[in-house]
């Protein structure tokens, strides 16, 4: 967004949701999964989808224009990129996160209402829908599976014995930190409804003896046990400053002297007006929560200081969408 504005760029931004909707329709209809490694005509794909040939072919041509499909002699095929990230056959499939974005779109269309009222447009109850919840949970899992191995390789946990993954969902980060550090055990703390998915995922990596699951609500209930490390990944932004501070205090309270707390969030600059993704993500929190927001580096550091930690610093990491990790020592 640093290029000079002009009418073409402005209108391109305004209408870019057309391409977004085409991508989401392709994922929702599983077009990339239907194609797999095959080359099929528009009529053949329409027959598989039980759809109208004109409608299906028009979408296929748009996806081809977006370089997500190729077309040769009337036959459509996946590109190497779409095979890797848009086909359900691939372990790198990002379709769940794309569908999560699709489910958020109705609330984004009412952003002006949320800005004027200061109230969320969608409620957390919307995640009670099984399809919506699956897209969110699997989307978060797949993104974490891409990022966790990198973070585990660059964050030094040598010497740590018992690590708390607070709000850790299926335990993706706990899994990769334990894989990287053979002497480490971990506890994943999350809601009771998350336990089956977490235990299944932990077992798949052969870590049932090293990773335990503790169910609870970290805002309302205590954390049982003591730890020498705590990992808080993308949980503060769902809450307002007071609740975020309380979460950090709870995590710090179960750390042994010398233990470290790591906070991973989309971090704003200290003037709160960039980078772009954290700024837009703060709007997403306005649409979906009572008090949630993106936080700046300084805000997180101040919360860690108020919780009694020292040696607070931001780790020099390169991560997608301007997420960062800030660490403090008890």
JOZI-V899652 format. One record per backbone hydrogen bond with DSSP energy under -1.0 kcal/mol. CO is the residue of the C=O (numbers start at 1). NH is the residue of the N-H. E is the energy in kcal/mol with one decimal. If there is no record, write none. Layout:
co=CO nh=NH e=E
co=CO nh=NH e=E
This chain:
co=6 nh=10 e=-2.5
co=7 nh=11 e=-2.6
co=8 nh=12 e=-2.1
co=9 nh=13 e=-2.2
co=10 nh=14 e=-2.2
co=11 nh=15 e=-2.1
co=15 nh=18 e=-2.1
co=16 nh=20 e=-1.7
co=17 nh=21 e=-2.9
co=18 nh=22 e=-2.0
co=19 nh=23 e=-2.5
co=20 nh=24 e=-2.6
co=21 nh=25 e=-2.4
co=22 nh=26 e=-2.2
co=23 nh=27 e=-2.1
co=24 nh=28 e=-3.0
co=25 nh=29 e=-2.4
co=26 nh=31 e=-2.3
co=27 nh=30 e=-1.2
co=30 nh=34 e=-2.7
co=31 nh=35 e=-2.2
co=32 nh=36 e=-2.0
co=35 nh=38 e=-3.0
co=40 nh=76 e=-3.7
co=41 nh=45 e=-2.2
co=42 nh=46 e=-2.6
co=43 nh=47 e=-2.0
co=44 nh=48 e=-2.0
co=45 nh=49 e=-2.2
co=46 nh=51 e=-2.9
co=52 nh=56 e=-2.8
co=53 nh=57 e=-2.6
co=54 nh=58 e=-2.2
co=55 nh=59 e=-1.9
co=56 nh=60 e=-2.5
co=57 nh=61 e=-2.4
co=58 nh=62 e=-1.7
co=59 nh=63 e=-2.5
co=60 nh=64 e=-1.9
co=61 nh=65 e=-2.3
co=62 nh=66 e=-1.4
co=63 nh=68 e=-2.6
co=64 nh=67 e=-1.9
co=68 nh=79 e=-1.1
co=70 nh=77 e=-2.2
co=72 nh=75 e=-1.8
co=75 nh=72 e=-2.4
co=76 nh=40 e=-2.1
co=77 nh=70 e=-2.6
co=79 nh=83 e=-2.4
co=80 nh=84 e=-1.5
co=81 nh=85 e=-2.3
co=82 nh=86 e=-2.3
co=85 nh=94 e=-3.1
co=87 nh=90 e=-2.1
co=90 nh=93 e=-1.5
co=94 nh=98 e=-1.9
co=95 nh=99 e=-2.4
co=96 nh=100 e=-1.9
co=97 nh=101 e=-2.3
co=98 nh=102 e=-1.8
co=99 nh=103 e=-2.2
co=100 nh=104 e=-1.1
co=104 nh=108 e=-1.7
co=105 nh=109 e=-1.8
co=107 nh=110 e=-1.5
co=108 nh=111 e=-1.6
co=110 nh=114 e=-1.6
co=111 nh=115 e=-2.5
co=112 nh=116 e=-2.0
co=113 nh=117 e=-2.5
co=114 nh=118 e=-2.8
co=123 nh=126 e=-1.8
co=124 nh=127 e=-1.7
co=125 nh=128 e=-2.3
co=126 nh=129 e=-1.2
co=129 nh=133 e=-2.9
co=130 nh=134 e=-2.6
co=131 nh=135 e=-2.2
co=132 nh=136 e=-2.0
co=133 nh=137 e=-2.9
co=134 nh=138 e=-2.8
co=135 nh=139 e=-1.9
co=136 nh=140 e=-2.6
co=137 nh=141 e=-2.3
co=138 nh=142 e=-2.8
co=139 nh=143 e=-2.2
co=140 nh=144 e=-2.5
co=141 nh=145 e=-2.4
co=142 nh=146 e=-1.1
co=143 nh=147 e=-1.8
co=144 nh=148 e=-3.6
co=147 nh=151 e=-2.2
co=148 nh=152 e=-3.0
co=149 nh=153 e=-1.2
co=151 nh=155 e=-2.0
co=157 nh=160 e=-2.3
co=161 nh=185 e=-2.3
co=162 nh=228 e=-2.3
co=163 nh=187 e=-2.6
co=164 nh=231 e=-3.3
co=165 nh=168 e=-1.2
co=165 nh=189 e=-2.2
co=168 nh=171 e=-2.6
co=171 nh=175 e=-2.8
co=172 nh=176 e=-2.0
co=173 nh=177 e=-2.7
co=174 nh=178 e=-2.2
co=175 nh=179 e=-2.4
co=176 nh=180 e=-1.8
co=177 nh=181 e=-1.5
co=181 nh=184 e=-2.2
co=185 nh=163 e=-2.8
co=186 nh=212 e=-2.4
co=187 nh=165 e=-3.0
co=188 nh=214 e=-3.2
co=189 nh=167 e=-2.5
co=190 nh=216 e=-1.9
co=191 nh=194 e=-1.8
co=192 nh=195 e=-1.2
co=194 nh=198 e=-2.4
co=195 nh=199 e=-3.1
co=196 nh=200 e=-2.0
co=197 nh=201 e=-2.2
co=198 nh=202 e=-3.0
co=199 nh=203 e=-2.2
co=200 nh=204 e=-1.7
co=201 nh=205 e=-1.1
co=202 nh=207 e=-2.1
co=203 nh=206 e=-1.8
co=207 nh=210 e=-1.2
co=207 nh=211 e=-2.1
co=210 nh=186 e=-2.7
co=212 nh=188 e=-2.9
co=214 nh=190 e=-1.5
co=217 nh=221 e=-3.4
co=227 nh=256 e=-2.9
co=228 nh=260 e=-1.5
co=229 nh=164 e=-2.7
co=230 nh=262 e=-3.1
co=231 nh=166 e=-1.7
co=232 nh=264 e=-2.9
co=236 nh=239 e=-2.2
co=240 nh=244 e=-2.8
co=241 nh=245 e=-2.4
co=242 nh=246 e=-2.0
co=243 nh=247 e=-2.4
co=244 nh=248 e=-2.2
co=245 nh=249 e=-2.5
co=246 nh=250 e=-2.3
co=247 nh=251 e=-2.2
co=248 nh=252 e=-2.7
co=249 nh=253 e=-2.2
co=252 nh=255 e=-1.7
co=254 nh=227 e=-2.6
co=256 nh=259 e=-2.8
co=259 nh=330 e=-3.0
co=260 nh=230 e=-2.1
co=261 nh=328 e=-2.1
co=262 nh=232 e=-2.9
co=263 nh=326 e=-2.4
co=264 nh=234 e=-3.5
co=265 nh=324 e=-2.9
co=268 nh=297 e=-1.5
co=269 nh=272 e=-1.9
co=274 nh=269 e=-3.6
co=275 nh=279 e=-1.7
co=276 nh=280 e=-2.7
co=277 nh=281 e=-3.0
co=278 nh=282 e=-1.6
co=279 nh=283 e=-1.0
co=280 nh=284 e=-1.8
co=281 nh=285 e=-1.8
co=282 nh=286 e=-1.7
co=283 nh=287 e=-2.0
co=284 nh=288 e=-1.0
co=285 nh=289 e=-2.2
co=287 nh=121 e=-1.8
co=287 nh=122 e=-2.3
co=295 nh=268 e=-2.1
co=296 nh=300 e=-2.2
co=297 nh=301 e=-2.4
co=298 nh=302 e=-2.7
co=299 nh=303 e=-2.1
co=300 nh=304 e=-2.3
co=301 nh=305 e=-2.3
co=302 nh=306 e=-2.6
co=303 nh=307 e=-1.2
co=304 nh=309 e=-2.2
co=305 nh=308 e=-1.7
co=310 nh=329 e=-3.0
co=313 nh=327 e=-2.8
co=315 nh=317 e=-1.9
co=320 nh=323 e=-1.4
co=322 nh=267 e=-1.8
co=324 nh=265 e=-1.9
co=325 nh=315 e=-2.8
co=326 nh=263 e=-2.9
co=327 nh=313 e=-2.1
co=328 nh=261 e=-2.5
co=329 nh=310 e=-3.1
